[in-house]
């Protein structure tokens, strides 16, 4: 009889990124009820406001833990689920070098691993390609976010027959309750005038080298949007850890602004709470992949700053354009992109919801290979 159990290979969930919670709750909704998933979570998961399903076997570990947490797994296979699992655009240390020994644990024991609903970028460093060849090539099957990810795997000599295109797990997220009353009260207490134009901004920080290149330009545009369009300006942290994450970036831009702004507290909101907050936004400006997804789920209009291939790929699928890069932004381009998005808001929301429906349908196929391997009827 086929074993219907697996280990979710630890890639940082529970550490503080709301995007991770979106993906894993989407995975939880799709997994068959009788499937046993052993889940490892960072200790910060205790701060998360939507617990994982009780049927998951959860163990708390730290990011720096060696992959010894897998000992005594009783023959479990592995699931590499969610996140951008193959990329070196921001360095090969994460996630490639982090995941490599965890994958090797399975290979050393002759156990299968399947990648489900993952992102894959074209690798740009020799070390990244070496890590992939040494530790990732034995993955039994790949279900990826988009066609670009499939092409990136083919470029790494993975046979097309082992790859299927699904979508990000976050598109399957459904809130367990209506957070609208909570969000109205919460934002009012923070000082927002609900019903007035509101722009919610999410900025990304990664190390000293990326601290200042675009902050002055972003600050100047936000000042103009406040003056010309009457926007209230809010900053939202999709990553709750501090310092050196979203709050640090937000505070850096706030210091450069003349217009008033409010930093929404960097709590580990449940995905449903985050979406409910963003639902009050006239538009959003962001750098994170899942902040854009949350904006679409909240039925508002995202403007995306250029950052990485995964952001570009998401925008292409949603029919959006990115503005600038981590190194430079044209102020007039960002200003006009935001004003145009607001003026065409109704049409853009309708178009985005059509794209959302298509991506949700694709995400339901993330487990097609999985169902074959674990003996479930294919849907």
C-alpha positions, 0 to 999 in steps of 0.5 A, spaced: 500 500 500 502 506 498 504 511 504 500 517 504 505 521 508 511 526 507 515 531 510 514 539 508 522 540 507 523 547 511 524 553 507 523 558 512 515 558 513 513 561 520 519 566 520 515 572 519 513 573 512 505 573 511 507 570 503 509 564 506 502 563 510 498 565 504 502 559 500 501 554 506 494 555 507 493 554 500 497 548 500 493 545 506 486 547 503 488 542 497 491 536 500 487 530 501 484 530 508 487 523 509 494 525 507 499 526 513 504 532 512 509 533 517 511 540 518 517 544 520 516 551 522 520 557 525 519 559 532 516 565 530 510 562 527 507 562 535 506 570 533 502 568 527 494 569 528 491 564 523 494 557 526 495 551 521 490 546 521 491 541 527 492 535 522 499 537 520 504 534 525 508 541 527 515 541 529 518 548 531 525 549 529 530 555 527 533 557 521 540 556 523 538 548 524 542 543 521 537 538 517 538 533 522 530 535 524 529 530 519 531 524 523 527 518 524 522 520 519 520 513 518 520 513 510 517 519 509 517 522 502 519 530 501 514 535 499 518 542 496 512 546 496 511 554 495 516 559 495 521 561 489 525 554 491 531 555 485 534 562 484 540 566 485 539 573 483 540 575 490 545 570 491 546 563 491 546 562 499 538 562 499 535 558 498 539 554 494 545 552 499 540 552 504 535 547 501 541 543 498 543 539 505 535 538 506 534 535 499 541 531 500 538 527 506 532 524 502 537 522 496 542 519 501 536 514 504 533 513 497 527 517 498 523 521 493 522 529 493 516 532 489 516 540 488 509 543 488 507 550 486 514 552 486 518 558 483 524 557 479 528 563 476 534 562 470 540 561 474 545 566 473 551 564 477 556 558 476 555 556 484 548 556 483 548 552 477 553 547 481 548 547 487 542 545 482 546 540 479 549 537 485 542 537 489 536 538 485 536 534 479 533 528 483 527 531 484 522 526 482 517 532 479 516 539 478 510 543 478 511 550 477 508 557 478 509 559 470 511 557 463 518 561 465 519 557 471 518 551 466 523 554 461 528 555 467 528 548 469 529 545 461 535 550 461 537 546 467 537 540 463 530 537 466 526 533 462 519 537 460 515 530 461 517 531 469 514 539 469 507 541 469 505 549 470 501 550 475 500 557 479 502 560 486 499 556 492 497 563 494 491 564 489 487 558 493 487 562 500 480 563 503 480 567 509 476 563 515 472 569 517 470 576 515 475 581 517 472 587 514 469 590 521 476 588 524 480 592 519 475 598 519 476 599 527 483 597 526 485 602 521 480 608 524 484 607 531 491 608 527 488 615 524 486 613 517 480 616 514 476 611 511 473 612 505 478 617 503 483 616 498 488 611 501 495 609 498 498 603 502 506 602 500 510 595 501 518 596 501 523 591 501 530 591 504 535 586 503 542 588 506 546 595 506 547 595 499 540 596 497 538 601 502 538 608 499 538 607 491 531 609 490 528 611 497 529 619 495 525 618 489 519 613 492 519 619 497 518 624 492 513 621 489 509 619 495 509 627 497 506 629 490 501 623 490 499 626 497 499 633 494 496 632 487 491 627 489 490 627 496 492 620 498 493 618 505 500 614 505 500 608 509 506 603 509 505 596 510 510 590 512 509 584 509 515 581 513 514 582 520 521 581 523 525 587 525 530 590 523 533 589 516 526 588 513 520 591 511 519 596 517 526 598 516 525 600 509 519 604 510 522 608 516 527 610 511 522 612 506 518 616 511 524 620 514 525 623 507 518 625 506 515 631 507 507 629 507 504 625 513 504 618 513 502 612 518 506 606 519 501 600 520 504 596 525 509 590 523 505 585 526 504 577 524 497 578 521 494 572 518 493 573 511 486 574 511 487 580 516 492 583 511 487 582 505 482 586 509 487 591 511 489 592 503 481 592 501 481 599 504 486 601 499 485 605 493 491 602 490 498 599 493 505 600 491 509 594 492 516 590 491 514 584 494 511 578 490 505 576 495 504 583 497 501 584 489 497 577 490 494 580 496 492 586 493 489 582 487 485 578 492 483 584 496 480 587 489 485 593 489 490 596 484 497 594 485 503 598 482 509 594 482 516 596 483 521 592 479 525 588 483 526 580 481 524 576 475 519 573 479 516 580 480 516 581 472 513 574 471 507 575 476 506 582 473 506 579 466 501 574 468 497 579 471 497 584 465 501 589 469 508 593 468 513 594 473 516 601 474 523 601 475 528 597 479 532 596 485 537 601 483 533 606 479 526 609 478 523 615 474 519 619 478 514 621 473 513 614 471 511 612 478 507 618 479 503 617 472 503 609 473 499 610 480 495 616 477 493 612 471 491 606 475 487 610 480 483 613 474 482 607 471 481 603 477 474 599 476 476 597 469 483 594 472 480 591 478 475 587 473 481 585 469 485 583 475 479 578 477 479 575 471 486 573 471 485 571 478 480 566 476 485 563 471 491 563 476 486 559 481 484 554 476 491 553 474 493 552 482 488 547 483 493 543 478 499 543 483 498 536 485 497 533 479 503 529 479 503 528 487 496 525 486 499 520 481 505 518 486 501 517 492 495 513 489 489 519 489 484 519 483 487 525 478 481 530 478 
